[in-house]
Amino acid sequence: MEISLCITFLLLLFLTESTPAHVHSHVSKERIEDGVYSPIDRNHIQDGVHHSEFDHEAILGSTKEAEEFDQLPPEEAKRRLQILLTKMDLNNDKVIERNELLAWILRSFKMLAEEEANTRFEEGDENADGFLTWEEHLIDTYGSADADEKAMLDLYDDMMMKNDKAMFKAADKNHDDKLSKEEHLHFNQPEDYPEMFPLILQNTLDEKDMNKDGAIDFQEFIGEKGIYFSIFFGRQKNDKEWLIVEKEKFDSEYDKDKDGKLNSDEIISWVVPSNHEIAEEEVNHLFAAADEDNDGALSFNEILANYDTFVGSEATDYGEHLNNIHAFEDEL
């Protein structure tokens, strides 16, 4: 079991680390190292480097449209952005308030999730009949739909596949053994639908609640992560510095009632990222970049003057290429 967990983590780590920087790469919030769903902004800041692609997607609500904006001349990018501002400006006062920007970004997150889910649906729907069967999901995700799944279970974490199967059944609202596009949204993005939370909770407890008391104590919280760090990062499972950091996180961020273990609500809060909190952080980030008169609101002129922060364009893409060239020259 520990070997399969490590293999799974290594595969996910490889997929995450192999995504090139400066490329629009919105990915569904996958379950990462410890069963926690990856936050939607996971590619925003990596290794201390800010990547503006997330900012553009947070405004445009589409990875494809953000890529299209990268090819636009600055004037055309500004023209299209101004059209978006009129839709964002709910009270038509030519100023974008924080609450207006927050509502827009939350809308964008929903659109991004749907766009990504629909792409996965179309890739998985092998016979293009408008439905995704479990067999098609297995082929798309694990590379095989053979009746004998033992070979796959040797390569992938068996718990991951069992969780997939449980999610599939829960998303199949009409119990016809296949998912429509609407049902697939719940399967692909269960963390976005509160009705799926009980299953997320149960899956997490199945994976981590070793003493079956319906809660997760610190030892259970730390168990699998200790294995990962020991094998892949050269840390010892009982490395004091690492344990101190994790204990602080457990005590101050997750264990809200301070009883030494995570109850159901605390587990969901830990496992499922808050899009609202992420959107609030993005609002703060964009205001810091564009609110030049510090009046707590963004005029259309302030946003258009900083259009490259909000949507990008051919000019900013060219600037990134120049930076890459200069970095290459410095290495030489």
Protein Blocks (a to p, Z undefined) as FASTA:
>chain_A
ZZmmmmmmmmmmmmmmmpcghiacbdcddddfkopacdfklmmpgghiacfklmmmmmno
paklmmmmmmpcfklmmmmmmmmmmmmmmnonopacfklmmmmmmmmmmmmmmmmmmmmm
mmmmmnonopacfklmmmmmnopacfblmlmmmmpcfklmmmmmmmmmmmmmnonopacf
klmmmmmmmmlpmklmmmmmmmmmmmmmmnonopacfklmmmmmmmmmmmmnopafklmk
lmmmmmmmmmmmmmmnonopacfklmmmmmmccfklmmmmmmmmmmmmmmmnonopacfk
lmmmmmmmmnopfklmmmmmmmmmmmmmmmZZ
